[in-house]
Amino acid sequence: MTKPVINLKVLEFDDIGMWAPSIKNALQAHVSDDVCRLVATSEPEDAIETLFDLTDRKAIIQNTLNWIGSNKVVGFHGTRLTNQEVDSVLLKGLVPLKAEDRRVRLIRALSRHPNWSVVESRLDEVIDAHGKGNAAGHRQDQVHLTLSESGVVTGFNHYLTHGSEFDQHVAYSLLGEDGKNYLTEDGDPILFRVAVPGDYALKAAHPYFTVEDLCRNGEVPNIVKEFLTSWAFYLTDRSFSPIKLRIDCGMIFRSVVPADWILDQKVVSL
């Protein structure tokens, strides 16, 4: 099921051939054809610094922020779901994780284990420890997307093989590696492709330090860094694809990712 995206251009990071002309146009006031040619002659690993050295670094970063903010950025969410759960996401959107809501899936997946009757009484305790107790990290009230399809499918595909990290930690606490293995038999590996308004994407990519904080410190903000670095690399080698990078550039949302942002979803072959 595909939903149309109107008005704004959709920037899909792995498809550099689609967005490279757009970023070049956005930066044309600061990046001349001569600069592009000089960047093209640099070593690929030095390309981004060469670009900054030949231009106004702050202006390049700000114009790229403006470019991202005036478009939409595709984010990917990988997980394991039943058909009924997929339908729920398409109706309600991607809902922030609530520890107590994971109980149904955990019972469904783990109750087939021969030692389930031994550990079942601990389920609520372990859910609470990993929810309110933040054992193994804070995951409550969050939805996670990532910038690269290649990253989530081939770089860190445990979301697709096992489902949410919360479920993995609870399953491991109860039944060790066996518990995690049982998660792989529940649901299908589903990848959601989501068109996030650029300003929302930038905010979500900086959950702890703002874009403004990073710029004040002379750093390149997340998402900006990934697009600029890949584009500079692309100038040196037109056969380059961001797919090779398998990057992990996350976006954390603390409210529902609306259903009408979802472009499509698919079952992934692993």
C-alpha positions as a Markdown table, in Angstrom:
| # | Residue | x | y | z |
|---|---|---|---|---|
| 1 | Met | 0.0 | 0.0 | 0.0 |
| 2 | Thr | 1.6 | 3.3 | -1.2 |
| 3 | Lys | 0.5 | 6.7 | -0.1 |
| 4 | Pro | 1.3 | 9.8 | -2.2 |
| 5 | Val | 3.5 | 12.5 | -0.9 |
| 6 | Ile | 2.7 | 15.9 | -2.3 |
| 7 | Asn | 4.3 | 19.4 | -2.4 |
| 8 | Leu | 7.7 | 18.6 | -0.9 |
| 9 | Lys | 10.5 | 16.6 | -2.5 |
| 10 | Val | 11.2 | 13.3 | -0.7 |
| 11 | Leu | 15.0 | 12.8 | 0.0 |
| 12 | Glu | 15.9 | 9.1 | 0.1 |
| 13 | Phe | 19.5 | 8.9 | 1.4 |
| 14 | Asp | 20.5 | 5.7 | -0.3 |
| 15 | Asp | 19.3 | 7.0 | -3.7 |
| 16 | Ile | 22.0 | 9.6 | -4.3 |
| 17 | Gly | 21.3 | 9.9 | -8.0 |
| 18 | Met | 17.9 | 11.3 | -7.1 |
| 19 | Trp | 19.0 | 13.9 | -4.6 |
| 20 | Ala | 22.5 | 14.9 | -5.8 |
| 21 | Pro | 21.2 | 17.5 | -8.3 |
| 22 | Ser | 18.9 | 18.9 | -5.7 |
| 23 | Ile | 21.6 | 19.5 | -3.1 |
| 24 | Lys | 23.9 | 21.0 | -5.7 |
| 25 | Asn | 21.2 | 23.5 | -6.7 |
| 26 | Ala | 20.6 | 24.3 | -3.0 |
| 27 | Leu | 24.3 | 25.1 | -2.6 |
| 28 | Gln | 25.0 | 26.7 | -5.9 |
| 29 | Ala | 25.5 | 30.2 | -4.4 |
| 30 | His | 28.4 | 28.8 | -2.4 |
| 31 | Val | 29.6 | 25.9 | -4.4 |
| 32 | Ser | 30.7 | 26.8 | -7.9 |
| 33 | Asp | 31.4 | 24.4 | -10.8 |
| 34 | Asp | 35.1 | 25.1 | -10.2 |
| 35 | Val | 34.8 | 24.1 | -6.5 |
| 36 | Cys | 33.0 | 20.9 | -7.6 |
| 37 | Arg | 35.9 | 20.1 | -10.0 |
| 38 | Leu | 38.5 | 20.6 | -7.2 |
| 39 | Val | 36.6 | 18.5 | -4.8 |
| 40 | Ala | 36.4 | 15.8 | -7.5 |
| 41 | Thr | 40.2 | 15.6 | -7.7 |
| 42 | Ser | 40.6 | 15.1 | -3.9 |
| 43 | Glu | 40.9 | 11.8 | -2.2 |
| 44 | Pro | 37.4 | 10.5 | -1.4 |
| 45 | Glu | 38.0 | 10.3 | 2.3 |
| 46 | Asp | 39.1 | 14.0 | 2.2 |
| 47 | Ala | 36.3 | 15.2 | 0.0 |
| 48 | Ile | 34.1 | 16.8 | 2.7 |
| 49 | Glu | 37.0 | 18.7 | 4.3 |
| 50 | Thr | 38.1 | 19.8 | 0.8 |
| 51 | Leu | 34.6 | 21.1 | 0.2 |
| 52 | Phe | 34.6 | 23.0 | 3.5 |
| 53 | Asp | 38.1 | 24.4 | 2.9 |
| 54 | Leu | 37.1 | 25.8 | -0.5 |
| 55 | Thr | 33.8 | 27.4 | 0.7 |
| 56 | Asp | 32.2 | 29.1 | 3.6 |
| 57 | Arg | 31.7 | 26.1 | 6.0 |
| 58 | Lys | 28.9 | 27.8 | 8.0 |
| 59 | Ala | 27.0 | 28.8 | 4.9 |
| 60 | Ile | 27.3 | 25.3 | 3.5 |
| 61 | Ile | 25.9 | 23.8 | 6.7 |
| 62 | Gln | 23.1 | 26.3 | 7.0 |
| 63 | Asn | 22.0 | 26.0 | 3.4 |
| 64 | Thr | 22.0 | 22.2 | 3.8 |
| 65 | Leu | 19.9 | 22.6 | 6.9 |
| 66 | Asn | 17.5 | 24.8 | 4.9 |
| 67 | Trp | 17.4 | 22.3 | 2.1 |
| 68 | Ile | 16.6 | 19.4 | 4.4 |
| 69 | Gly | 14.1 | 21.5 | 6.3 |
| 70 | Ser | 12.2 | 22.5 | 3.2 |
| 71 | Asn | 11.8 | 18.9 | 2.0 |
| 72 | Lys | 11.0 | 15.5 | 3.5 |
| 73 | Val | 13.5 | 12.9 | 4.6 |
| 74 | Val | 12.8 | 9.2 | 4.3 |
| 75 | Gly | 13.3 | 7.2 | 7.5 |
| 76 | Phe | 13.1 | 3.5 | 7.9 |
| 77 | His | 11.6 | 1.5 | 10.8 |
| 78 | Gly | 12.4 | -2.3 | 10.9 |
| 79 | Thr | 10.6 | -4.7 | 13.2 |
| 80 | Arg | 8.7 | -8.0 | 13.3 |
| 81 | Leu | 4.9 | -7.9 | 13.1 |
| 82 | Thr | 1.9 | -10.1 | 12.4 |
| 83 | Asn | -0.5 | -9.1 | 9.6 |
| 84 | Gln | -2.9 | -7.7 | 12.2 |
| 85 | Glu | -0.1 | -5.6 | 13.7 |
| 86 | Val | 0.8 | -4.2 | 10.3 |
| 87 | Asp | -2.8 | -3.2 | 9.8 |
| 88 | Ser | -2.8 | -1.4 | 13.1 |
| 89 | Val | 0.3 | 0.6 | 12.3 |
| 90 | Leu | -1.1 | 1.6 | 8.9 |
| 91 | Leu | -4.3 | 2.8 | 10.8 |
| 92 | Lys | -2.7 | 4.4 | 13.9 |
| 93 | Gly | 0.9 | 5.1 | 12.9 |
| 94 | Leu | 4.0 | 4.1 | 14.7 |
| 95 | Val | 3.2 | 4.3 | 18.3 |
| 96 | Pro | 5.8 | 5.0 | 21.0 |
| 97 | Leu | 6.8 | 1.9 | 23.0 |
| 98 | Lys | 5.0 | 1.2 | 26.2 |
| 99 | Ala | 6.5 | -1.6 | 28.2 |
| 100 | Glu | 3.3 | -3.1 | 29.3 |
| 101 | Asp | 2.0 | -3.3 | 25.7 |
| 102 | Arg | 4.9 | -5.7 | 24.8 |
| 103 | Arg | 3.4 | -8.4 | 27.1 |
| 104 | Val | 1.1 | -9.8 | 24.4 |
| 105 | Arg | 3.9 | -10.3 | 21.9 |
| 106 | Leu | 6.4 | -11.7 | 24.5 |
| 107 | Ile | 3.9 | -14.3 | 25.7 |
| 108 | Arg | 3.0 | -15.2 | 22.1 |
| 109 | Ala | 6.6 | -15.7 | 21.2 |
| 110 | Leu | 8.1 | -17.2 | 24.4 |
| 111 | Ser | 5.2 | -19.4 | 25.6 |
| 112 | Arg | 6.3 | -22.1 | 23.1 |
| 113 | His | 9.6 | -22.5 | 24.9 |
| 114 | Pro | 9.8 | -25.7 | 27.0 |
| 115 | Asn | 10.9 | -23.7 | 30.1 |
| 116 | Trp | 8.2 | -21.1 | 29.8 |
| 117 | Ser | 6.2 | -22.4 | 32.8 |
| 118 | Val | 9.4 | -22.0 | 34.9 |
| 119 | Val | 9.9 | -18.3 | 34.0 |
| 120 | Glu | 6.4 | -17.1 | 33.3 |
| 121 | Ser | 5.9 | -15.8 | 36.8 |
| 122 | Arg | 8.8 | -13.4 | 36.3 |
| 123 | Leu | 7.5 | -11.8 | 33.1 |
| 124 | Asp | 5.8 | -8.7 | 34.6 |
| 125 | Glu | 8.8 | -8.1 | 36.9 |
| 126 | Val | 11.3 | -8.2 | 34.0 |
| 127 | Ile | 9.0 | -6.0 | 31.8 |
| 128 | Asp | 8.8 | -3.5 | 34.6 |
| 129 | Ala | 12.6 | -3.6 | 35.1 |
| 130 | His | 13.3 | -2.9 | 31.4 |
| 131 | Gly | 10.4 | -0.3 | 31.2 |
| 132 | Lys | 10.2 | 1.9 | 34.3 |
| 133 | Gly | 13.5 | 0.6 | 35.5 |
| 134 | Asn | 15.4 | 1.4 | 32.3 |
| 135 | Ala | 17.4 | -1.7 | 32.5 |
| 136 | Ala | 19.6 | -2.0 | 29.4 |
| 137 | Gly | 18.7 | 1.6 | 28.4 |
| 138 | His | 15.7 | 3.8 | 28.1 |
| 139 | Arg | 13.3 | 2.8 | 25.4 |
| 140 | Gln | 9.9 | 3.7 | 26.8 |
| 141 | Asp | 7.8 | 6.4 | 24.9 |
| 142 | Gln | 10.0 | 6.3 | 21.8 |
| 143 | Val | 9.8 | 5.5 | 18.1 |
| 144 | His | 13.0 | 4.9 | 16.2 |
| 145 | Leu | 13.7 | 5.5 | 12.5 |
| 146 | Thr | 17.0 | 5.4 | 10.7 |
| 147 | Leu | 18.2 | 7.3 | 7.6 |
| 148 | Ser | 19.4 | 4.3 | 5.5 |
| 149 | Glu | 17.5 | 1.3 | 4.3 |
| 150 | Ser | 20.8 | -0.4 | 3.7 |
| 151 | Gly | 21.8 | 0.2 | 7.3 |
| 152 | Val | 18.7 | -1.3 | 8.9 |
| 153 | Val | 18.6 | -4.3 | 6.4 |
| 154 | Thr | 22.2 | -5.3 | 6.2 |
| 155 | Gly | 24.1 | -3.3 | 8.8 |
| 156 | Phe | 22.1 | -3.8 | 12.0 |
| 157 | Asn | 19.2 | -6.0 | 11.1 |
| 158 | His | 18.5 | -7.4 | 14.6 |
| 159 | Tyr | 15.2 | -5.4 | 14.5 |
| 160 | Leu | 14.1 | -7.3 | 11.5 |
| 161 | Thr | 15.3 | -10.7 | 12.8 |
| 162 | His | 14.0 | -10.3 | 16.4 |
| 163 | Gly | 11.8 | -7.3 | 16.7 |
| 164 | Ser | 12.2 | -4.5 | 19.2 |
| 165 | Glu | 15.3 | -4.3 | 21.3 |
| 166 | Phe | 13.0 | -4.1 | 24.4 |
| 167 | Asp | 11.6 | -7.5 | 23.5 |
| 168 | Gln | 15.1 | -8.9 | 23.0 |
| 169 | His | 16.3 | -7.7 | 26.4 |
| 170 | Val | 13.3 | -9.1 | 28.2 |
| 171 | Ala | 13.5 | -12.4 | 26.3 |
| 172 | Tyr | 17.2 | -12.7 | 27.1 |
| 173 | Ser | 16.6 | -11.9 | 30.8 |
| 174 | Leu | 14.0 | -14.7 | 31.0 |
| 175 | Leu | 15.4 | -17.4 | 28.7 |
| 176 | Gly | 18.9 | -16.4 | 27.6 |
| 177 | Glu | 19.8 | -16.8 | 23.9 |
| 178 | Asp | 17.0 | -19.3 | 23.6 |
| 179 | Gly | 14.5 | -16.6 | 24.4 |
| 180 | Lys | 15.9 | -14.3 | 21.7 |
| 181 | Asn | 15.9 | -17.1 | 19.2 |
| 182 | Tyr | 12.2 | -17.7 | 19.8 |
| 183 | Leu | 11.5 | -14.1 | 18.9 |
| 184 | Thr | 12.8 | -14.8 | 15.4 |
| 185 | Glu | 9.8 | -17.2 | 14.9 |
| 186 | Asp | 7.2 | -14.6 | 15.7 |
| 187 | Gly | 5.8 | -12.3 | 13.0 |
| 188 | Asp | 7.4 | -11.3 | 9.7 |
| 189 | Pro | 10.4 | -8.9 | 9.1 |
| 190 | Ile | 8.6 | -5.7 | 8.2 |
| 191 | Leu | 10.3 | -2.5 | 6.9 |
| 192 | Phe | 8.3 | 0.7 | 7.0 |
| 193 | Arg | 9.3 | 3.6 | 4.7 |
| 194 | Val | 8.3 | 6.9 | 6.2 |
| 195 | Ala | 8.5 | 10.4 | 4.7 |
| 196 | Val | 9.3 | 12.7 | 7.6 |
| 197 | Pro | 9.1 | 16.5 | 7.2 |
| 198 | Gly | 12.7 | 17.7 | 7.2 |
| 199 | Asp | 12.4 | 20.0 | 10.3 |
| 200 | Tyr | 11.0 | 17.0 | 12.3 |
| 201 | Ala | 13.7 | 14.7 | 11.0 |
| 202 | Leu | 16.5 | 17.2 | 12.1 |
| 203 | Lys | 15.0 | 17.6 | 15.6 |
| 204 | Ala | 14.5 | 13.8 | 16.0 |
| 205 | Ala | 18.1 | 13.2 | 14.9 |
| 206 | His | 19.3 | 15.4 | 17.8 |
| 207 | Pro | 17.5 | 14.1 | 20.9 |
| 208 | Tyr | 20.1 | 15.3 | 23.4 |
| 209 | Phe | 21.9 | 18.2 | 21.8 |
| 210 | Thr | 20.1 | 20.6 | 19.4 |
| 211 | Val | 21.2 | 21.5 | 15.9 |
| 212 | Glu | 22.0 | 25.0 | 17.2 |
| 213 | Asp | 24.2 | 23.5 | 20.0 |
| 214 | Leu | 26.2 | 21.6 | 17.5 |
| 215 | Cys | 26.6 | 24.5 | 15.1 |
| 216 | Arg | 27.8 | 26.8 | 17.9 |
| 217 | Asn | 30.4 | 24.2 | 18.7 |
| 218 | Gly | 31.6 | 24.0 | 15.1 |
| 219 | Glu | 30.2 | 20.5 | 14.5 |
| 220 | Val | 28.2 | 19.3 | 11.5 |
| 221 | Pro | 24.6 | 18.3 | 12.6 |
| 222 | Asn | 23.3 | 14.8 | 12.0 |
| 223 | Ile | 21.6 | 14.1 | 8.7 |
| 224 | Val | 23.5 | 17.2 | 7.3 |
| 225 | Lys | 26.7 | 15.4 | 7.8 |
| 226 | Glu | 25.5 | 12.2 | 6.1 |
| 227 | Phe | 24.2 | 14.0 | 3.1 |
| 228 | Leu | 27.1 | 16.4 | 2.6 |
| 229 | Thr | 29.8 | 13.7 | 3.2 |
| 230 | Ser | 28.1 | 11.4 | 0.7 |
| 231 | Trp | 27.6 | 14.1 | -1.9 |
| 232 | Ala | 31.3 | 15.2 | -1.6 |
| 233 | Phe | 32.3 | 11.6 | -2.0 |
| 234 | Tyr | 30.0 | 11.2 | -5.0 |
| 235 | Leu | 31.8 | 14.2 | -6.6 |
| 236 | Thr | 35.0 | 12.2 | -6.6 |
| 237 | Asp | 33.4 | 8.9 | -7.8 |
| 238 | Arg | 30.1 | 8.9 | -9.7 |
| 239 | Ser | 29.8 | 5.2 | -9.1 |
| 240 | Phe | 29.7 | 5.7 | -5.3 |
| 241 | Ser | 26.4 | 4.8 | -3.5 |
| 242 | Pro | 25.5 | 5.5 | 0.1 |
| 243 | Ile | 24.2 | 2.0 | 0.2 |
| 244 | Lys | 27.8 | 0.8 | 0.7 |
| 245 | Leu | 28.1 | 2.8 | 4.0 |
| 246 | Arg | 25.2 | 1.0 | 5.8 |
| 247 | Ile | 25.1 | 4.0 | 8.1 |
| 248 | Asp | 23.3 | 4.2 | 11.4 |
| 249 | Cys | 21.8 | 7.7 | 11.6 |
| 250 | Gly | 18.9 | 7.5 | 14.0 |
| 251 | Met | 15.8 | 9.6 | 14.6 |
| 252 | Ile | 14.0 | 9.4 | 17.9 |
| 253 | Phe | 10.4 | 10.4 | 18.1 |
| 254 | Arg | 8.5 | 10.8 | 21.4 |
| 255 | Ser | 5.1 | 11.0 | 20.0 |
| 256 | Val | 3.2 | 8.9 | 17.3 |
| 257 | Val | 4.7 | 8.9 | 13.9 |
| 258 | Pro | 1.5 | 9.6 | 11.9 |
| 259 | Ala | 0.1 | 6.9 | 9.6 |
| 260 | Asp | -0.1 | 9.4 | 6.7 |
| 261 | Trp | 3.7 | 9.8 | 6.8 |
| 262 | Ile | 4.1 | 6.1 | 5.9 |
| 263 | Leu | 4.9 | 5.7 | 2.3 |
| 264 | Asp | 4.8 | 1.9 | 2.2 |
| 265 | Gln | 5.9 | -1.2 | 3.9 |
| 266 | Lys | 7.3 | -4.6 | 2.8 |
| 267 | Val | 8.3 | -7.9 | 4.1 |
| 268 | Val | 12.1 | -8.1 | 3.9 |
| 269 | Ser | 14.0 | -11.2 | 2.8 |
| 270 | Leu | 16.9 | -11.9 | 5.2 |
